[in-house]
């Protein structure tokens, strides 16, 4: 089986639901617009589905979907259909006193790397660990790029190597350097539209995979990535 891109996702606001795409651009920072915005509490911590030295667990994050409008402004759609933009006074009303929707500054909103990747065989293997007939839904894992693979966990063998995505043509193809495995957290267990709470996911990853699934990558050469693009590991 040749490796190819079969899924692309971008998350405009950290820890909220994002967008599926047929094509995305990557710059030195990663997927353009990915986790570029976040909700920030008055103490400086970012709103998240978990508590951490950088984050504060904030209820309801995975009930809100975010897209960019034509001017590149993030638009949050709440479960009741309300739409929120930066500076909207309803943001602190919904998420806590003093909470603001802020664009990334000197400190990155990303946890570790520029772009995250997972293989379809790993999603199937994780479903097997849970005793399910179907693969684990990639929406739980919040990965940017899903690659069609035929060997479970094969992407972990790419750590320290580069992957090239796309035919290239006259332009330079996207090149990513695989840096490490992705350590997962309680976010993978939480409910979101169409997916119930499932504590089995993190328990299975902890017992069998050291809490890891998928890989982190850094951008070596910026470029586009599209569904159907060939992925070459070097």
Secondary structure as UniProt FT lines:
FT   STRAND          4..10
FT   TURN            14..15
FT   STRAND          19..20
FT   STRAND          23..27
FT   TURN            28..29
FT   STRAND          30..31
FT   TURN            32..35
FT   STRAND          37..40
FT   TURN            42..43
FT   STRAND          46..48
FT   STRAND          55..57
FT   TURN            59..60
FT   HELIX           61..63
FT   STRAND          65..68
FT   TURN            70..71
FT   STRAND          74..77
FT   TURN            79..80
FT   STRAND          83..84
FT   TURN            86..87
FT   HELIX           90..95
FT   TURN            97..98
FT   STRAND          100..103
FT   STRAND          115..119
FT   HELIX           120..129
FT   TURN            130..131
FT   HELIX           138..140
FT   TURN            141..142
FT   STRAND          145..148
FT   TURN            152..153
FT   HELIX           154..158
FT   TURN            159..160
FT   STRAND          162..165
FT   TURN            169..170
FT   STRAND          174..183
FT   HELIX           186..189
FT   TURN            193..194
FT   HELIX           200..209
FT   TURN            210..211
FT   STRAND          212..221
FT   STRAND          223..226
FT   TURN            227..228
FT   STRAND          230..233
//
